[in-house]
Amino acid sequence: MRGIRITTPGGPEVLALGDLPDLEPARGEVLVKVEAAGVNRADLLQRMGRYPPPPGTREDVPGLEFAGAVAGLGGETDKWCVGDRVMGLLAGGGYAEYVAVPALHVVRVPEAWSWEEAASVPEVFLTAHDALEQVGLAARDRVLIHAVASGVGVALVQLAKAADATVAGTSRSGDKLERMRAWGLDRGIHVEGVFQPGPDLRDWADVICDLVGGAYLPGSLAAAAPKGRIIVIGLTAGRSAEIDLGLLLRKRLTLVGTVLRSRSGEEKAALVRSFTEHVMPLFASGAVRPVVDRVFAMADASAAHRYMEESRNVGSIVLRWD
């Protein structure tokens, strides 16, 4: 089979289309012929040698989410049949023609969806759903999302609005903030440099979803309302921050960190079940929708990575096999 390999750690130019060993599904796995795969920041970090996948996963083939048709079955996979349209999570390897994935980690794709739409959903919406579950999002909460126009950011906005929350979001692009209004953003906050909340945003947010990290964290503490909940999901601005612990204590804030990739198979299966039960009905009703910014041919993975590095997307970037 073919796939996109990281030939050596480096820039987008190190991605190359080549041959990979064929796969066979193990017991409890399904073999899926991949039609499309999502591009995520973790793929860029893996390409640069800064985010190795968990043990047992190929280090040279990125890709955390996919959509395609079941092409083969291992044992104990009675729920699925060859030809079923599915999407799902991976620890890596999604930029390939086939993936072997635990049957409990895949979700049925609605018939009305394109492959590109399906590939844009698993990683970003599962991440968003899981984050909002962890912070106990409630109706009428005020939510602040950093990097609101990213794939996960767009998913967070839609899920928060579906829960009847008020949503504010930050971006370095005023144009992106305007475009995000179509997806439910109530208030856009244009950030130049480091996020520092103005007087009207201090003590405002019941929930803060931080996809940036680094020097944004002190501003998040200031923006959080008493008993607010902050969840750090991404670290595009760095993994270190200096914070006022006195402020953390006085406001009685909850600060949570989260990651999906390194979780156990059982934890991922539980998340997929929760997602299927709680989020897929929202797609069916039209309350939330997949958001594809741009589709690239799989052979143009380097261009897709450059596009993400330039932060040009609002929503997901998808790779599609010809």
QUIZI-V59889 format. One record per backbone hydrogen bond with DSSP energy under -0.5 kcal/mol. NH is the residue of the N-H (numbers start at 1). CO is the residue of the C=O. Records with the same first field share a line. If there is no record, write none. Layout:
NH: CO  CO
This chain:
3: 18
4: 95
5: 3  16
6: 60
7: 5  14
10: 47
14: 11
15: 12
16: 5
18: 3
20: 1
28: 75
29: 26
30: 101
31: 72
32: 30  99
33: 69
34: 32  97
35: 67
36: 67
37: 319
38: 65
39: 317
43: 40
44: 40
45: 41
46: 42
47: 43
48: 44
49: 46
50: 45
51: 45
57: 54
66: 88
67: 36
68: 86
69: 33
70: 84
71: 31
72: 31
74: 29
80: 77
83: 70
84: 81
86: 68  84
87: 107
88: 66
89: 105
90: 64
93: 61
94: 63
95: 62
96: 94
97: 2
99: 32
101: 30  99
103: 28
105: 102
106: 103
107: 87
109: 85
113: 110
118: 114
119: 115
120: 116  117
121: 118
122: 118
125: 121
126: 121  122
127: 123
128: 124
129: 125
130: 126
131: 127
132: 128
133: 129
134: 130
135: 131
136: 133
137: 132
140: 164
141: 138
143: 141  166
144: 207
145: 168
146: 209
148: 170
150: 147
154: 150
155: 151
156: 152
157: 153
158: 154
159: 155
160: 156
161: 157
162: 158
163: 159
164: 161
165: 160
166: 141
168: 143
169: 187
170: 145
171: 189
174: 172
177: 173
178: 174
179: 175
180: 176
181: 177  178
182: 179
183: 180
184: 181
185: 180
186: 167
187: 167
189: 169
190: 188
191: 171  189
193: 191
201: 198
202: 198
203: 222
204: 201  223
205: 223
206: 142
207: 142
208: 229
209: 144
210: 208  231
211: 146  209
214: 238
216: 213
217: 214
219: 215
220: 216
221: 217
222: 218
223: 219
224: 220
225: 205
227: 251
228: 225
229: 206
230: 254
231: 208
232: 256
233: 210  231
234: 210
236: 211
237: 212
238: 235
243: 241
245: 243
248: 244
249: 245
250: 246
251: 247
252: 249
253: 248
254: 228
256: 230  254
258: 232
263: 260
268: 264
269: 265
270: 266
271: 267
272: 268
273: 269
274: 270
275: 271
276: 272
277: 273
278: 274
279: 275
280: 275
282: 279
283: 279
284: 280
285: 281
286: 282  283
287: 282
288: 282
292: 290
293: 291  316
294: 316
296: 318
298: 320
300: 297
301: 298
304: 300
305: 301
306: 302
307: 303
308: 304
309: 305
310: 306
311: 308
312: 307
315: 149
316: 291
317: 39
318: 294
319: 37
320: 296
321: 35
